[in-house]
Amino acid sequence: MADQYLSIPGENTHSEYLVKTLSGLEDILYAEMEALGLTDLRKTTRGVWFAGSMTDMMRASYSLRTALRVIMPIAKFSAYDERRLYKKSKEIAWEDFMLLDQTFSIDANVRSEIFTHSHYAALLVKDSIVDRFREKFDQRPNVEISVPDWRIDLHIDDQEVTISIDATGNSLHKRGYRLVAPGAPVNEVLAAGMVALSGWTADKPLVDPMCGSGTILAEAYMHARNIAPQKYRRHFGFFCWPNYKEEAFSQIKAERDALENDVEPQLFGSDIQEERIGSTRTTLMHLGCKEPNLKYADFFKSSPPVEEGVMITNPPYNIRVQVDDIVEFYRNLGTALKHEWPGWNAWILAPEDGPFKQIGLKPDKKYPIHNGQLACKFQGYTLFKGKRKENLASR
């Protein structure tokens, strides 16, 4: 491909951006971006492209629930060996972006027979940046892994290299609303995606009977109240961009926050670990929920909180949360759903192989989705009284 070198966009300059998400949430993200008024949308694996201004980019970063990152390509070129990767990376006018007293880090995603180690490819690009600054200014910016001023995204597919700057900073799943988080909370972007895929609306009761530290309930509450997902976030990567204007971003936030409503959704949560109920209560009250309906309870020894509604839950599957007998656990889960939860729509996230076979119920919908690196399915069940065939025939 022909070499391309781009620059930081002006306030009204249109550029191309990639919004990254989790595998399986591309359609949900696309719908969000369309509703936000973003244009030239194009789906790709784990992301959606759009073309827009810096204002559009800031709106997207602040408003999209299923976005992990928003990045802007600044260079595209072919590299058939290590020397060319270094040379072409060094040709980027990094001084137009970065100041000497700012820090940077590089995230690399490499699928190539030439560049077989992501870390080494990232090291070559890091050296090219440092050497360019040394030659021009006899000084260099420093690398900072945890909270850099500039996060640089390196993507190599065979010989095709794309280098982007990350407008996000830390991943957008780090919302900033959680004050305490014991255990292993589900990713906030994943939880938001699960709520969207379930089709739940705020006029229906929602329960998470194995709520852990309450991420699904928190994301459902924000969805119902139309609270911007990044309302509590204090920093974005684009704060360091040369033409960032604080007053423009303040206006974006004010306009988005004005869309909140005063709906109080009927949410219920329970968990077998009492300290997690406390953290869930703290999170929900921090978001504005006045009286969270939460209790310390064993799912298998409790009843539905109301007659019907929607259940969304992420049960343990011996990855981060352990149970004594995983096969027996999911058999009991299926039995409980069938006999104790008629009238409900139950949505369950679990690894695609294994646990679902034990539930013994036929799902209405299946969505492949990733929980981190783990391939999962998010399955929905309509729970009837009596036999499924009889209920379907009576409709």
N, C-alpha and C positions, 0 to 999 in steps of 0.2 A: 504494500500500500504506500501511497505518497505520504511523506512526512507532514505532520500538522503540528503547529505550535500556536497555542491560544494564550490570551491574557485575561486577567481579572476583568469581569464585565463592569461596565458603567451602570448607573442606576436604571437607565432605560434600554440598555443593550440586551438583546436576546442571546442567550447561550443555551447549550444543551446540558441537561442534568440527568443523572441517574439516581432514582430513589430505590434503595435496597430494602428488601424484606426477607422474611423466612420463606423457604420453599413450601409451596402450598397456599400462600396468602397473596399471590400475584393478582388474582381476580378481585379480591377484596380491596387491595391497594389501588388498583386501576379505578374501581368504582369511587373510592374516596377522592382520588385526584380529579376525576371527571366532575364530581359534585363540587369540588373546590374551584372549578373553572380553569384548571390547567389545560394546556393545549398541546397538540402534536404528540399525543400519548402513544407509546409503543411498548408492549410487554416483552420482557425477556426472562430468562431463568433467574428467579429470586430478585426481580426488580421491574421497574417501569420507568422508561425514559419520558422526559417532557422537555419542551423548549419554552423558555420564558426569561423574564427579567430577574434582577437580583431581588426585587420585591416579591416576585412569585416564589423564588427560592426560599426566602425567609418565611413567607406564609406557609409553604409546604412543610418546612422544618418545624414550625410551631403547631401545625394543625393536624397532621396526618397520624392517626392512631397506629397504623400497621407499618409505619416506616421505621427502619433501623438506622439508615444513614442517607444523607443527600450529598452526592459528590459531583464535581464538575471536571471533565477531562481538560487537561491543559497541553497534552502532547500525545501523539499517536505516531508510531514508527515501527519498522521491522528491525529485528536484531537476530542475527544468525550466529552470534558468538558473544562471549563475555565482554570483549573489548568494544564491540559496537554498542552493547547495552550501556556501558559506562560512557562512551563518547557521545551518544545521542542524548543521554540523560543530562550530560554536562552542558549541552548546547541550549538547554532551557534557561530562559532569563530568570533564574530564581531570585535575583535581587529585586525584580519587579514585584515580587510577592512578599518575601521574607525580609525582616530587619535583622541585623547582626545580633541584637540582644534578645531575639526570639528563639524559641526551641522548636524542634520538629521530631517526628517519628514516622516510620514507614510501615504500612500494613501491606503484605505481599500475598497475592493469590496466583499461584503458578501452575499451569498445566502444559508441560513442555518436555520433550525429550532432550532439548538443548540445556535448559535451565531446570535441573532436577531438584534443587533445594530452594524453597521460598526464602529462607533466611539469607542464603548467599546472594540471591538476586537483589534482595533489599539492601544488603551490605554494599553491593556495587553502586546502587543508586545513591545511597548515603554518601559514599566516598566521592561520587561525582559532584554532589551538592557542596560538600565541604571543600573540595579542591577548587571549585569555581570561585567560592568566596575568598579563599586564601589568595588565589592569583589576582583577584580584583582589588581586595581590600587589606590583604595581609592579616585577616582575621577570619573567624568562622563562627557560625551559629552552633549551638550545642544540641545534642540529641536528648530528648526527655521522653521516656516510655509512657509514664502514667498519665500525665496531663500536659501534653505538648501544646504550644501555640498553634502549630501547623501539623495536621495529620495528613500524610500523603498516601494515596492508594496506588499500589503498583499491581497491574493485572497483565499477565503474560499468557497468551493462548498460542501454543506452538512458537512461532516467530513473531507474532503480532503483539506489540507492547502498547498498553495504554497507561498513562500516568495522570492521576487526577488529584485534585485537592478536595479535602473533606470539609464540607460546610458545617458538619454536625459537631465535631469534637468527640466527646464520649457518646457511645451508642444512645440512640433515642429511646431505647427501652428503659434507660435510667431516668425516670420521670422527675424524681426529686420529691415526690409526695410521701414516700415511705420513711417514717421516723425510726421504726425498729423492724427487723426482719429475721426472726429466728428460723433455723432450718434451711430448706432449699426452696425458696419461692420460685414459682413458675415465671418465665420471662413475660414482662408486661405486654410486649408486642404480640406474643403468642396468645396471651389471655384476651387481649382486645380482638384478635382474629377469631378466637373461639366464640366470643360473644356475637360477633358479626355473622359468622357462618351458621350459628344456631338459629338466626332469625328472631331472637328474643327482642321484644319491645317493652317499654317501661310500663305498659298497662297490664303486664302479666307478672305474677310472682316468680322470683328466681331463687333457687337454692343451690348452694354448694355444700354438700354434706361432709366433704373431706377438704375443708377450705384452706388448711395450712395457714399461711400468713396472709391470706385474703386477697391475693392478686386478682382473681377472677371477679370477686365481688367489687373490688375497687374500680376495675376497668368497666364493669357494668354500671356502677354508680356514675362514673364520669360520662359514660355514653348516654345514660338516661338524662342527666342534667346538662348535657352538651358542654361539659367543661373541656377546655382545650387540653390535650394530653401533656403539653409541655408548660402548663401554667406555673408549675412550681420549679421549673428548671432555671438555673441561674447563669448558665454559660453555654454558648454555641461557638463552634469553630469560626464562623463568619465574623465574629466580633473582631478578629485580627485582620480581616481583609482590608486593604488600603482605603477603599472607598465606602466602608461601612459607616452608616449614619444612625446614631442611637435614636434620634427623634423619629426616623422612618420606621424602625422596628417597634418603638413604643406605640406608634399609631396602629401598626398591624396587630399588636397584642390587644390594644384597647378595642379595636373593631371586632376582633374574634371573641374576646371575653364578654362583650355586650350581647352575644348570642346565647349566653347561658339562660336556663330557665329554673323555675322553682319546683319542678317535679320531685316528689319523694318516692322513689321506686320501692316496691315491697321486696326487700332482699333478706334472705335467711342464710346463715352459715353455722356450721358446727364442725368440730374436730375432736379427735380422741386425745390430743395433746393440749392441755389447758393453757400453757403459755402462748400458744399460737392464737388462741382466741383473744387473748389480751392484746397481741400485736395487731390483729385484724381490727379490733375495736378502735385502737389508737389511730390506725390508718384511715378508717372510714370517717371517724369524727374529725380528723384533720381535713378531710375533703369536704366536710360540711354536713355529713349524715348525723342527724340529731340523736336518734335512738336505734343503734344497730341491733338487729334481731340475731343475736349470736348465743350459742350455748356449747358447753363442754359435753360431748356425747359420742357414744359409739354408734356408728351408722347402722350396724346390724342389730342394735337393741333400741332403735328409736323409730318414730313414725314420721310421715310427712308433716310439715308445719301447717299446711293448708290442704284443701281438697285436691287442687290441681294447679299446674304451673309448668315451669321449665327448670330442669336440673342441668347444670354444667359443672363437670368435675374432672379433676386430674388425679385419679387414684394412684396409690403406690404401685410400682412395678419393679422393685428391687434394684433400682439404679442408684437413687440417692436416699430414698425412704424404703426401709426394709419391712417385710412381713414374714411371719414364720413359714407359711406354706402358700406360695403365690397361686398355685392351681386351685387350692381350696378357697382362697380369698375370692377369686373371680367367679367360681361356681356359686359361692354364697352371695356375691354381688348380683348375679343374674337372678337367683331365687328371690332375693329381697326386692329387686325391681319388679318382677312379675307379680308377686303376691302383696307387696306393701305399697306400691306406687302406681296403681292404675289411675288413668286420667292425666298422667304426666308425660311430658316429652323429656327423655333423658339423653344427654350428650356426654360422651366419655372419650377422653384422650388416653391412648395406650400404645405401646409398640405394635407395629403392624403384624408381627409374628408372635403367636402365643396366647396372650391373655384373652383376646376377644373370642377365641374358640371355646373358652370355658364358660362364657356368659350364657350361651345357649339360647339367645334371642336373636331374631332376624332384624338387622338394622334397616331403617328406611333410607338413610343417606350415609355415604362414606366419603370422607375427604382425606387424601394423603397429605401429611403435614410433618414438618420436622420440629422436634423439641431439642434444640441444640444440634448435635450431630446424629441424634437418634431418629431413624425413620419411624414415624408413627401413623396412626389413623385417628381421625376424629369422627366418631360414629354417633348417629342419632337414632333413638328408638322411640316409637309411639307405644305407650304402655296401656294395654286394654284390660278390662275385666273379662275373665273367661279366656276363650281361645281366640287367637288372632284371626283365623279364617272366618269365624262366626261374626266377629266385629267388622271385618272388611265387607262381608256379604250384606250386613245390615245397613251399610252406608248408602 
